[in-house]
Amino acid sequence: MKKPRLATSLLLLGFALSTAHASSWKHYRLGNRDDVQTHPPAGTAMMGGGSDLDEAFRWLCQKADHGDLLVLRATGDDDYNPYIQKLCKLNSVATLILPDRASSQDPAVIEIIKQAEVLFISGGDQARYIRNWQGTPVQGAINAHIAAGKPIGGTSAGLAVQGEFVYGALGDKPDDKDLAWTDVLPNPYFARVTLVRDFLKIPHLENLITDSHFAKRNRMGRTLGFLARIMQDGWSDSPREVAIDEKSAVLLEPDGKATVVGSGKGAYFLRPTQKPAVCKKQEPLTFAQVSVYRAPAGAHFDAVQWRGTGGTAYSLSVEKGKIESTQAGKSIY
């Protein structure tokens, strides 16, 4: 993310900094200190991580209708503020950092979220969002924002929490390597496969899991394990997935029509056609005929009809922990 770091120059550059005395949250605001109320149309920006996409942020800013855009984080600083301000004409850009559950209980925090026309959840560690925000007024405020028809976006970990089903990374430790297919396919009940549900309620992302950094970090195998677990554990008979590569984004309109943008490998839309044959603890996964639609930049996808244009359709199967593809060249991506 190529953005100047201005955290040490807040006062000189006219930033508004608010901190709570009773908790550890921080609020950095750049632009007009006074709130405005505009009429933002709905939409969801799903970004796969890596370098931020100007096109995706401009799309979110356009949705804001010259209102206020709020970045939500659990750690970090305000480096999104100057980056977004340079791209967009907005009343304000602000960052709200909520590092713990105490922060997520503060009424002042809820009021800040309520005033935003657009919410954007940054990258980082989705386990922090689940642990610190789920079951708190912050979760309620984000879902109220969505229910009011206001736009929302997220990247990396902020994408991972957008679907009804979430890989929560709750079993991860700070020194753990990325959860890989070599962990999941030999044992779908590997201890670090921590799936949660019902964090956010975003239209067209019901019955669905989202994943980021997809092709770049070779996450197809683990995501097949996630889908198998969702079915095996009785959460859904027919779950779906939107998986997005780095430097790629899916821009989802309220009617369910989506466009893929960016310079990465694009997005992957997955849907199982049958239940896993073998999905048990300490046994390799067997899971046949998962349909895949790979959508590069410029492709379109209808999340209601679950079909796309401008991409490639193929099928994947897992046989005793090994992935097989029907795609030319037998590529799984």
C-alpha positions in Angstrom: 0.0 0.0 0.0 1.8 3.1 -1.2 0.6 5.8 1.1 2.5 8.5 3.0 2.7 8.0 6.7 1.5 11.2 8.4 0.7 9.9 11.8 3.4 12.2 13.4 2.1 15.3 11.6 -1.5 15.2 12.6 -1.7 18.7 14.1 0.3 20.4 11.4 -1.9 19.0 8.7 -5.2 19.7 10.4 -6.1 16.2 11.5 -8.8 15.8 14.2 -7.7 13.2 16.8 -10.1 12.0 19.3 -9.2 9.5 22.0 -11.4 7.9 24.7 -10.3 8.4 28.2 -11.8 5.2 29.5 -10.8 2.9 26.7 -8.0 2.5 24.1 -9.8 3.4 20.9 -8.5 6.1 18.6 -10.2 8.2 16.0 -8.3 10.2 13.3 -10.4 12.4 11.0 -9.1 14.3 7.9 -11.3 16.9 6.2 -14.5 18.7 7.5 -14.9 18.2 11.2 -18.7 18.6 10.8 -20.8 15.7 9.8 -23.0 15.8 6.7 -25.8 13.5 5.7 -25.9 12.4 2.1 -27.8 9.6 0.3 -25.3 6.8 -0.5 -26.5 3.9 -2.7 -25.7 0.4 -1.5 -22.8 -1.7 -2.7 -20.0 -3.9 -1.5 -16.4 -3.6 -2.4 -14.5 -6.9 -1.9 -10.7 -6.5 -2.2 -8.3 -9.4 -2.2 -5.4 -7.7 -0.5 -1.9 -6.7 -1.5 -1.6 -3.2 -3.1 -4.7 -1.2 -2.7 -6.7 -0.6 -5.8 -7.5 3.1 -6.7 -10.4 2.0 -8.9 -12.1 0.1 -6.1 -11.7 3.0 -3.7 -13.0 5.5 -6.2 -16.0 3.3 -6.6 -16.6 3.4 -2.9 -16.1 7.1 -2.8 -18.6 7.6 -5.5 -21.1 5.6 -3.5 -20.4 8.0 -0.5 -22.1 10.9 -2.4 -19.6 13.4 -1.0 -20.3 12.2 2.5 -18.0 10.6 5.2 -15.9 7.5 4.7 -14.8 5.6 7.9 -12.0 3.1 7.9 -12.3 0.5 10.7 -9.2 -1.2 12.1 -8.2 -3.3 15.1 -4.5 -2.2 14.9 -2.4 0.2 12.9 -2.7 3.9 12.2 -4.3 6.4 10.0 -2.4 5.9 6.8 -5.5 5.2 4.7 -6.8 8.8 5.4 -4.4 10.8 3.1 -4.4 8.0 0.5 -8.2 8.1 0.2 -8.4 11.9 0.4 -6.1 12.3 -2.6 -8.3 9.9 -4.6 -11.7 11.3 -3.7 -13.9 14.3 -3.0 -15.4 13.6 0.3 -16.6 15.6 3.3 -14.1 13.6 5.4 -12.1 10.5 5.7 -11.5 9.0 9.1 -10.0 6.0 10.7 -11.4 4.4 13.9 -9.1 1.9 15.6 -10.8 -0.5 18.0 -8.2 -2.8 19.6 -10.3 -4.6 22.2 -13.8 -5.4 23.4 -13.8 -2.5 25.9 -13.4 -0.1 22.9 -16.3 -1.8 21.1 -18.6 -1.1 24.0 -18.1 2.7 24.0 -21.2 4.7 23.0 -19.0 7.4 21.4 -17.6 4.7 19.0 -21.1 3.7 17.9 -22.0 7.3 17.2 -18.9 7.7 15.0 -19.9 4.6 13.0 -23.5 5.8 12.7 -22.4 9.0 11.0 -20.4 7.4 8.2 -21.8 7.1 4.7 -19.3 4.4 3.8 -17.5 1.8 6.0 -14.3 0.1 5.0 -12.7 -2.7 7.1 -8.9 -2.8 6.6 -6.6 -5.8 6.4 -4.7 -7.3 9.3 -5.9 -10.3 11.4 -9.6 -11.3 11.1 -9.3 -13.0 14.5 -9.1 -9.6 16.1 -12.4 -8.5 14.4 -14.1 -11.7 15.6 -12.7 -11.7 19.1 -13.1 -7.9 19.7 -16.2 -6.9 17.8 -18.5 -9.9 17.5 -21.3 -9.7 20.1 -20.6 -6.1 20.8 -22.4 -2.8 19.9 -19.8 -2.3 17.1 -21.0 -5.5 15.3 -24.6 -4.2 15.7 -23.6 -0.7 14.4 -21.9 -2.2 11.3 -24.9 -4.4 10.5 -27.3 -1.5 11.1 -25.2 0.5 8.5 -25.6 -2.4 6.0 -29.3 -2.8 6.7 -29.8 0.9 6.1 -28.6 0.3 2.5 -25.2 2.0 2.9 -22.1 0.8 1.1 -19.3 -1.2 2.8 -15.9 -2.5 1.7 -13.0 -4.5 3.0 -9.6 -5.8 2.0 -7.7 -8.9 3.1 -8.9 -9.7 6.6 -11.6 -7.1 6.0 -12.8 -9.2 3.1 -12.5 -12.5 5.0 -15.2 -11.3 7.5 -17.7 -10.2 4.8 -19.4 -13.5 4.1 -22.0 -15.3 6.3 -19.3 -17.9 7.0 -15.8 -16.8 8.0 -12.5 -18.5 8.5 -11.9 -16.8 11.8 -8.2 -17.7 12.3 -9.0 -18.1 16.0 -6.6 -21.0 16.4 -3.7 -19.1 15.0 -0.7 -18.0 17.1 1.5 -15.0 16.2 4.3 -17.2 14.9 2.1 -19.5 12.9 2.6 -19.8 9.1 -0.3 -19.3 6.8 -2.9 -22.0 7.1 -2.1 -24.1 4.0 -3.8 -26.9 1.9 -1.2 -29.3 3.3 -2.8 -28.7 6.7 -6.4 -28.9 5.6 -6.8 -31.5 2.9 -5.2 -34.4 4.8 -7.4 -33.5 7.8 -10.4 -31.1 7.3 -10.7 -31.0 11.1 -7.2 -29.7 11.7 -7.3 -27.6 14.9 -6.6 -24.3 13.1 -9.6 -24.7 10.8 -11.7 -22.4 13.0 -14.9 -21.4 11.1 -17.5 -19.0 12.5 -20.7 -17.5 11.2 -23.1 -14.6 11.3 -20.6 -11.8 11.9 -21.9 -9.5 9.1 -25.2 -9.7 7.2 -24.3 -8.3 3.7 -26.9 -8.8 0.9 -25.8 -11.4 -1.7 -23.1 -12.7 0.7 -25.5 -15.0 2.6 -24.7 -18.7 2.6 -21.2 -17.8 1.4 -17.6 -17.7 2.6 -15.1 -15.1 1.3 -11.3 -15.5 1.0 -8.4 -13.2 0.1 -4.8 -13.4 -1.3 -6.2 -16.4 -3.1 -4.0 -17.5 -6.0 -1.0 -15.6 -4.7 -0.9 -17.6 -1.5 -2.2 -20.9 -3.1 -5.4 -21.1 -1.0 -7.6 -23.2 -3.3 -6.9 -26.4 -1.3 -7.8 -25.0 2.0 -10.9 -23.3 0.7 -12.2 -26.6 -0.6 -11.7 -27.9 2.9 -13.7 -25.0 4.3 -16.6 -25.6 1.9 -16.5 -29.3 2.8 -16.6 -28.5 6.5 -19.5 -26.1 6.1 -21.5 -28.9 4.5 -20.4 -31.7 6.8 -21.1 -29.7 9.9 -24.7 -29.0 8.7 -24.3 -25.2 8.2 -25.4 -25.4 4.6 -26.4 -28.0 2.0 -25.1 -25.8 -0.8 -22.6 -23.1 0.3 -20.8 -20.8 -2.1 -17.6 -18.9 -2.1 -16.1 -15.7 -3.5 -12.3 -15.9 -3.4 -10.3 -12.9 -4.6 -6.6 -12.7 -5.6 -4.2 -10.0 -4.5 -4.5 -6.7 -6.5 -8.0 -7.7 -7.6 -11.5 -6.6 -6.4 -15.1 -7.5 -6.9 -17.5 -4.5 -7.0 -20.9 -5.8 -6.1 -24.0 -3.7 -6.8 -27.3 -4.0 -4.8 -28.9 -6.0 -7.6 -26.3 -8.7 -7.3 -24.4 -7.8 -10.4 -20.6 -7.6 -9.9 -17.6 -6.4 -11.9 -14.0 -7.6 -11.4 -11.2 -5.0 -11.5 -7.5 -4.9 -10.8 -4.2 -6.4 -12.1 -4.2 -9.6 -10.2 -5.6 -13.0 -11.3 -9.1 -11.9 -10.5 -11.9 -13.6 -8.6 -13.0 -17.2 -8.2 -16.7 -18.1 -7.6 -17.1 -21.6 -6.2 -20.1 -23.8 -5.5 -20.2 -27.5 -4.5 -22.5 -29.7 -6.5 -22.6 -32.5 -3.9 -21.7 -33.3 -0.3 -18.2 -34.5 0.5 -17.8 -38.2 0.3 -15.3 -38.2 3.1 -14.9 -35.3 5.5 -13.6 -36.7 8.8 -11.1 -35.9 11.5 -7.6 -37.3 10.6 -8.8 -38.6 7.2 -7.9 -37.1 3.8 -10.8 -35.2 2.2 -12.7 -36.6 -0.7 -15.0 -34.1 -2.3 -16.2 -34.3 -5.9 -17.3 -31.8 -8.6 -17.0 -28.3 -7.1 -17.8 -25.8 -9.8 -15.4 -22.9 -10.3 -15.8 -19.8 -12.3 -12.6 -17.8 -12.7 -13.3 -14.1 -13.5 -10.4 -12.0 -14.6 -10.4 -8.2 -14.7 -13.3 -6.9 -16.8 -15.4 -10.0 -16.3 -18.9 -9.8 -14.7 -20.7 -12.1 -12.3 -24.3 -12.3 -11.2 -24.4 -13.4 -7.6 -28.2 -14.0 -7.8 -28.1 -16.3 -10.8 -24.6 -17.5 -9.9 -23.2 -17.2 -13.4 -20.7 -15.0 -15.1 -19.5 -13.6 -18.4 -15.9 -13.0 -19.6 -14.4 -15.8 -17.5 -13.7 -19.5 -17.5 -15.8 -22.3 -16.0 -14.3 -25.6 -14.8 -14.6 -28.2 -12.0 -12.4 -29.4 -9.2 -12.5 -32.6 -7.2 -10.5 -33.8 -4.2 -9.6 -37.5 -4.1 -8.0 -38.6 -0.8 -6.5 -35.2 -0.2 -5.3 -34.5 -3.8 -7.0 -31.9 -6.1 -8.0 -32.8 -9.7 -9.1 -30.2 -12.2 -11.0 -30.4 -15.5 -9.4 -27.2 -16.7 -7.1 -27.3 -19.7 -3.6 -27.9 -18.5 -5.2 -29.3 -15.3 -4.5 -26.0 -13.4 -6.6 -25.4 -10.3 -6.4 -21.6 -10.8 
